[in-house]
Amino acid sequence: MRLTEETVLVTGASSGIGRELARCFAAEGCRLVLLARKKAALESLADELRRACKTQSEVLTADLAAPEAPQRLFDHLRANGTKVDVLVNNAGFGAKGRFAELAADRQIDMVQVNVAALMHLTRLFLPAMIERHRGGVLNVASTAAFQPGPGMAVYYATKAFVLSFTEAVAEEVMGTGVTVSALCPGATATNFAAAAGARTSAFFDRNAMSAAMVAAIGHRAFRQGQVVKIAGVRNRWLAFGVRLGPRALVRKIAKRFNDASYARS
Ligand SMILES: NC(=O)c1ccc[n+]([C@@H]2O[C@H](COP(=O)([O-])OP(=O)(O)OC[C@H]3O[C@@H](n4cnc5c(N)ncnc54)[C@H](OP(=O)(O)O)[C@@H]3O)[C@@H](O)[C@H]2O)c1
């Protein structure tokens, strides 16, 4: 028997944390809409979920760097009669390097994917959730949200947006029956570093959590209605420490942390 009849849209479901979040929702019996650019990876996940969880998934490919992608996706699902109960805004990427040296287009795409598409998808799907008094939005932020990130300046700033935006909307929907949550992972073993044009260091690898662990923590926190969930005790302490330190010191430490975690590949 299904535990839930919900339909869950997961962006960035082709790898890493998004793929694991899809597995968590599928294990509850949810139907999945899996979105990313890599069709083969999405189809293989859909196959796995059909066999392992007896759940149906729809595979959709889209490049969220295209400003029109969220509206197209929304229109397609509405035309098919698919009601999205839970939106998981997970797709995102970073770029390692100095702001003034990284290609402008790549950084603009990053703001489009990490910020604009996340905000636009939320705006499109949230009103129907509020009307139905159920469901919600799980946004994947980062511990990068808590401080500036020299060496990944735009990426850190996008995640600060995600956290601030999520907390504000969560407060606005309080009492409607809809949950809006931000998951803040720290270092996690995924394709993120390679996509950011970097190699992870031994320091990163020693401290990284698995994507499955991070997703399980985020999924549980969302189901419990938590607004902000930082994955892992060490990451919670780090985020707390950042609040106590002077900002001038915090940004210097963040620079060192980035230099110690990633090397340009
Ligand atoms: N790994 C970490 O250390 C870490 C820490 C904190 C937060 N996060 C956040 O976790 C989320 C997931 O990242 P991950 O670590 O799991 O990395 P990942 O393995 O590289 O996964 C990123 C996902 O986003 C999708 N994506 C990227 N650009 C896209 C675009 N233009 N259009 C549509 N989909 C796109 C990718 O799919 P396609 O390539 O198939 O399009 C992929 O499924 C991101 O928001 C990231 O910022 C990661």
The ligand as an ORCA input file, in Angstrom:
! r2SCAN-3c Opt
* xyz 0 1
  N      28.033     18.818     -2.840
  C      28.172     19.754     -1.926
  O      29.213     19.844     -1.236
  C      26.999     20.696     -1.652
  C      27.012     21.403     -0.440
  C      25.947     22.265     -0.168
  C      24.919     22.424     -1.086
  N      24.950     21.733     -2.261
  C      23.819     21.949     -3.193
  O      23.174     20.721     -3.446
  C      22.467     20.801     -4.683
  C      22.740     19.540     -5.483
  O      24.111     19.514     -5.836
  P      24.996     18.195     -5.719
  O      26.024     18.422     -4.690
  O      24.132     17.009     -5.624
  O      25.775     18.270     -7.122
  P      25.602     17.458     -8.486
  O      25.842     16.008     -8.248
  O      26.474     18.174     -9.462
  O      24.061     17.656     -8.870
  C      23.587     18.872     -9.395
  C      22.250     18.623    -10.067
  O      21.767     19.867    -10.593
  C      21.435     19.683    -11.964
  N      21.670     20.899    -12.734
  C      22.796     21.654    -12.767
  N      22.660     22.645    -13.658
  C      21.413     22.515    -14.197
  C      20.694     23.229    -15.187
  N      21.241     24.263    -15.850
  N      19.437     22.827    -15.494
  C      18.892     21.760    -14.873
  N      19.522     21.043    -13.927
  C      20.774     21.413    -13.610
  C      22.357     18.546    -12.446
  O      21.765     17.847    -13.534
  P      22.235     17.896    -15.076
  O      23.704     18.120    -15.119
  O      21.779     16.560    -15.608
  O      21.443     19.022    -15.653
  C      22.385     17.645    -11.223
  O      21.293     16.771    -11.238
  C      22.953     22.082     -5.362
  O      21.973     23.096     -5.219
  C      24.211     22.441     -4.578
  O      24.459     23.813     -4.598
  C      25.957     20.861     -2.563
*
